Amino acid sequence: MGSVKTSSFLLLASLALSACLPRQTLLPALGIEVPVQRDFPADFKVPVSSETGQPVTGFGGGGGGVHRTPIILVHGNTEAPRFWNEARDWFLAHGYTHDEVWAVGYGYDCTCHFDSNDGAVPTIEAFVTAVQDYLRRKSGLPVAQVNIVAHSLGVTLVRQWMKQDNAWHRVRNFVAVAGANHGTWVSPPDAHGISRAGPLELYPDSPWLAQLNRGGETPGATRVLALYDGTGWYDVFFAPWQKDSPHLAGATNLAYNVEHPGAGLGHLELPREPQTLDVIADFIAAGGEPLPVDPPRLERDGDVVRAQPAGALARCAEDGEYPDARGAGAPQVDLQRGRLYTCFADDPESGLSSPMVRYLLAETGKTKTAAALEVHAAPAGGAFRDPQRIVLTSNEPDAYIVYTTSGIRPESGSPLYRAPIVINTGVTLKALAIAADGRRSAVLRQDYRIGADREGRP
């Protein structure tokens, strides 16, 4: 009788597995430890995934010291850090140390559940910060920047993290391999079910991608290499009519299979074949190493913004665009009335830069409202069945509004509100209005839960 019960139990377990019930749910219920790769030093404080609520998986650390900017490897949708094991071995064989090569598993590590860009941004922030803090503590070096090599969904995820958390200055080199920067045909715009957030973010011409690309695709001083198929035949996620979706304006764009006829590298091969790892390593090396100096900064004196220290350049753009390091900078910028500037300080010698900041000089003769500055969101936070478009408004029309969907406090260099914000998954929206005279509203916080996520998990 006992054997019959055991057989029935095993049959039910097999049926559940065949139905693709996530291992993170099923195996613990069966008293079985989930098989994961978590290869970190004992003294590394492992962050928690914002999607799963569990410590992130991954590898990194373990000795050798920090002699160059560390690399963080970010996998794609439904993949895991073990995707990068061969790449890690390649970097170690080419002179990198264990302290210089890291990988993070930000999501579910399961083909049963798609990950979300917005849902995983807090995890990337936590992991990059944890790596930098750990290496600073162990090495006594500033470790002001990291290099990031990302693949597939990891590309748009890292780009969203840099934008939402104003973190371009923390990334020296960004290698974006086969990212759906302008969409992929396998993401349907009418997706339904528990994993719909990812497809709704990444279908071609989606509002989410419009938000991500608005203002510039490669802001700041970060050097960017976009590496992809380019033929439309070898990478199954990009059909011939969208073969250039991974292309990023302002990046070094390498359509590898076009430049190397006959290579025929597919989606999973592009980031980890020896020949492409050579290209990635050469691109990173060409960026040099940061000098051990303090990062540059911007200082405002009335109508003038100056870059400090001597030799640093102020780089600014107007009308909501982001500046980059490709155009001409200047030691100082004279602000014009009625214009909104987005700026950062760039030190060409050290390769370090500052976070983005914004400046607004009021037009002559305009007076401020007597009321306290406010910002409002419609609809307000709550649980919704379908994705939402959030409209932000201020009681002072001449003020500008910035926001984040990553949960961190917005500052002047945070994403600029220019159109309704599309929310496809559970996020914490924070918004701030800033007037030309420097007044700031209180930070507005609204929590949104979408579809299945309204109960607190995707």
N, C-alpha and C positions, 0 to 999 in steps of 0.2 A: 504493500500500500504506500509505504514511504517513497519507494522508487517511482511510483506513478505520480505522486505529488511533485516530486523533484523534476520529473520529465515535463509535467504540465507547466511548472514554474519556468523551466528553461525554454519551453516553447513560447510562452508568453513574452519572455525577455527577448527572444529572437525576433518575434513579431514586432515588438516595440522598436528594436534596433533597425529592422528592415523598413519600418515606417519613418526612420530617420529622426527619432526622438533625440534631441541633443545629448551627447554623452555627459555634458556637465550636469544634466538633470537625472538621467537614467542611472549612470554608474554609481553615484553617491547613494541613490535610493537602494541600490543593491549591495551596498557596503563595499563597493570596489573603488579604489582610488583612480581618478582620471589620469591617464598617461599624458604627461606634459613635459616640456623641456623648460626647466627653470635652473639655469646654470649660472648663478651669480655668487660672488663672494659672500661669506657669512655676515660680514659687516656692511653689506650693501642694503640700504633700506628699499625694499621692493615696493613700488607703487601699486595701487589698486586700480583695476580696469573700471572705467566709468560705464562700460557696457555690461560687464558680467558681475561686478562687485567682488571679484576674486583677485588675488595678487597676479600681476601680469606675468606672462611667460617670457622666456628669452634667454640670452646669454651675454656675457661680457665681464670684463675685469678678470682678476686672477693673477696679475703679475706682469712684469716686464717694464713697467713705468710708462710715462707719457712723454714721448719725444716729438710728437706731431699732433695736429688736431685730430681728436678721435672721430671715428666713423660710427654712425648709428644706421642700421639697416631696418627698413620698414617694409613689411610684406604687403601683399594685396588681399583682396576679398577671399574669405574662406581658407586662406593659407595660414601658416604659423611660422615662428622663428626658425624651425628646422628647414624651411625653404632655403635659408641662407647658410646652412652648414658648410656646403662646398665653397661658397664665396668666402666664408670666414677662414677656412683652411687655406684658400688661395692668398688672402691678405697676410696671414701669418707666415706663409712660405715666402712672401715677398717683403719681409722686414717689419711688418706691423707687430705690435705686442698684443697680448690678451687684454691689456688695459686700454687699447686703442680701437678695438673692434667690438661693437655691441649690436644687439638686435632686440626688438620689443614685439611681443605678441599682445596686441591691444584689444582683441575681440574674442570671438567664440571658438576659434580653432576648430571649425566644424563646417562641412558643406551644407549642413541642415539649416544654417542661419546666416544670412548675409549681414555684413557689418555696415554701419552708417558713418559717413564722414563726420557729420555734426556730432553724432553720439560718441565718437572716439577722440575728438579733439582734446578734451581734458586729460585723457590718458597720455597723449603725446607730450603735452605740456609737463605733466608730472614726471614722465620718464626722462625727458631731456634735462629737466632740472635736477633729478636724482643723480643722473650720470655726471653732470657738471659738478654738483656738490661733492659727490664721492671722490672724483678725481682731484678736485682742489684740495680736499682734506688729505688724501693719500700722497699727493705729489708736492703740495705747497706751491703749485703753479696757478695762474689765474684761470686757465681753461675758459676763456671768454666766449669761445665759439665751438661748434661741432660741425662736422660734415654729415650730410644725410644722403643716403642712397635709398630711394623709394621705388616701389614697383606697383603698377596697376592702380588699384584704389588707394594704395599708400601715397601715390603722387598727389591726388587731389586732397587727401587727408592732411598731408604735410603743408600743402599750400594754404588750406583753410586755417590750420593752426597758426602759421606765420601771419596771416591776415587778421584773424580774430584776436590774437594775443600780441600783435605788433612786435613780432619776434624775428624779423628779417635780419636784424643786426647780430643775432645769435647763431646764424647759419652762414658759414664761410663759403661752402660749396654745396649745391643741391643738385643731385643727379636724379632726373625724373625719367624713369624707364617705363615706356608703354602705358602712360597715364591717359585716362579718358578726359582730357582737359576740355574737349569740346563735345563730349558725349560718346556713347557706344551703342550700337544697334541692339545689343542684348539686354539693355535696360528699357523696359516698356513704360511709356508714360501713364498707362492705366493699371500699374501694378497694384495688386491687392495682397492681403495676408500679412503675416507677422514680420516678413522681411522686406516690406515694400519701401522702406526709407531709402535704401541704397539705390534701387532703380529710379525712384522719383528724383534723386539728386543728380543722376548721371545719364538720363536719356538726352539725346541730342537737342540742343537749344533749350534745355530746361531752365526755368527761372533760377534754380539754385546755382547752376553753372554761370548764368549771367551775373549773379551776385559775386561769385568767386572771381570772375574775370574783369569785373568793372573797375576802372581806374588804372588798369595796367596788369599784365600777366607776370611780370618779373620785377617787382619794385625793389628799391633799396640797393645795397652794395653786394648782395648775394650773387655769386657767380652760378649760373644755371646751365646745365647740359640736359637737353631733352633727347633721349635715345629711343628710337622706335623702328618698326619695320619699314614703313614708308611705301611699300609696294601694294598693300591692300590684299595680299594673298597669304602671307605666312602667319600673321597674327590674327587669329580667328575672331578677336573681339573688335576688329576694325575692318569693315567691309571696304571694297575698293573705292566707294564713293565717300568714305570718311577716313581714308588712309592717313591724312595729316591731322587727325584729331589730337594726337599727343604733342603736336607742334606748339611751342610757346613763344609768343612775340617777345623779342629781346634776349632770348636764350641762344646758346650755341646748339643748333638743331642738327642732329645726325640721324638721317634715315638710313640705318645701317645696311639693310638688305639692298637698298638702291646703290649705296656707295660701294658695297661689296657683293656684286652679282654672284649668285651661286651659294652665298652663305646660308640663306633660307632659314634664319633663326626665327622661331615662333615666340609666342607670348611668354612662355615659361623659361625659354632659353636665353632670351635677350639679356637679362640682368646677371647671368651667372656662368656664361661660357668663358673660357680663358681669354679668347680674343676680345670680347667686350669688356671683361674685367681689366684688361690692359688699357683699353680706351678710358674707362672710368678712373683708374688709378692715375693715368697720365693727366687727365683733366684736373683732378684734385691737386696733383703735384704742381701743375702750372700756376695754381693760385698762390703758391708760397705759404709760408707760415707767419702767423701774427707776431709782431714784435711784443715783448713783455712791457707794454706801456698802457696807461689808462686810455680807455676809449675816448674819442672826441665828443664834444657836446655843443649845443647851440645856446647862445645867450642873446636875449632881446634887450635893446636899449631904445625905448620909444618906438620909432618907425623903422629901426634898423635891427636886423638879425645877423649876428656874427658867429662864425665857427671858431671854436677854441680846441686845442692850443694853436699856435702859429703853424702854418702849413696845412691845417685842416680846411676843408671846403664845405660851404653850405650848398645843398642841392635842394631846390624847391620846384614844385609844380603848382599850377592853379586850376580852378574850376573842378575840384574833386579828383583830379588825376594824381597818381602817385609818382614821385620822382624816382630816378634810378641813377646809377653811377656812370652811365654811358655818355651823357651830355656834359657840357661844360659847367663846372661849379665855380663858385667865387668865394673869397674870404668873407664877404658880407652881402646881404640882400636888402635892398630898400623896399619896404612894404608900401603898396599902393592902396589907397582908400577904397573900400567897398569890395575888395577881393579876398578870397579865402586861399591861403597858402598851406600846402602840405610839404614839410621839409624834413631833412635829416642831415647830420654832420658826417662827413666822410674824410677819413685820414688815408690818402693814397699810399703813404709810406708804410704804415702798419697794416693796412687792409681792414682796420676796425671801423665801425660806424656806430651811430647813435640810434635809438628808437625814433620812429616818426613822431613829429609834433605838428600842430596846426596853429596858424595865426590869422586873425581877422581884425582888420582896421576899419572902424566905423566910418561911414560916409559923413562928410561935413554937414552939419545942420540937423542931423537926425538925433532925436532924443530917445532915451530908453523909457520903457514902461515903468510905472511906479510899482507895479505888482511884482511879487517874488517870481523868479524865473521857474517855470515848470515844464515837464515833459510828460506826455500821455501816450498810451498804447491802446489801439482798438483793433480787434477785440482784446480785452484784458485776458490775462492768463487763466488757464483752466484745462479741462479735459475735452477733447474734440474728436469726433470720428474721422474727419478728413484733414489734410494739410491746410494750413492757414496762411493768409497774407496779412501781416501785421503793419498797420499804419501808425507812424509816430508823428506827433505834432507837439509844438511848443506854443505857449501863450505869447511869445515874442517872435514874430515872423522873421526878423533879421538874425536870430540866433541860429547856429548850426547844431545838428544833433549827431552824436556818435553812439555806437552801440556795440555790444558783444553778445554772442550766443554760446560762449564757452563757459560762462559763469564767472569770469574774472571781471574786476571793476574796469569800466571804460575810462580812457583818458583821451586827450585831444587827438592822438594819433590812431585811435581805434577806427574800425570801419565807419565811413561817413554814410549817414542815411541819405539816400537819394531816390529810393523807390521802395514800395512795400516789401517787407522782409518775408521771404518764403520759409516756412517752418514745416518740415516733413516728419520730424521725430521729437522725442522729448528733449527740450532744452530749457535752460534758464536764460532769459533775455534780460540784459541790463542796458539802460539807455541814459544818456546825459546830454543836456542842452547847455551850450556855451555861448554867451553873448559877446559882442565885439569889445565891450568894456571889461571883459574878464570874468563877469559874474557867471556862476555855475548853478544849475539846478541841483536838487537832491537827486541821487541816483535812483532811477526807477527800476524795480525788479518785478518780473513777471515769469511764472513757471508755466510751461505749456506741456501737455501730454497729448500725443496724437494717436488715434486708433487703438491698437492693442497696447500701446505704450501708456495709455491713460491710467493703467493700474500700477504703474511704477517700474515696469520692465518691458523691453521689446517683445 
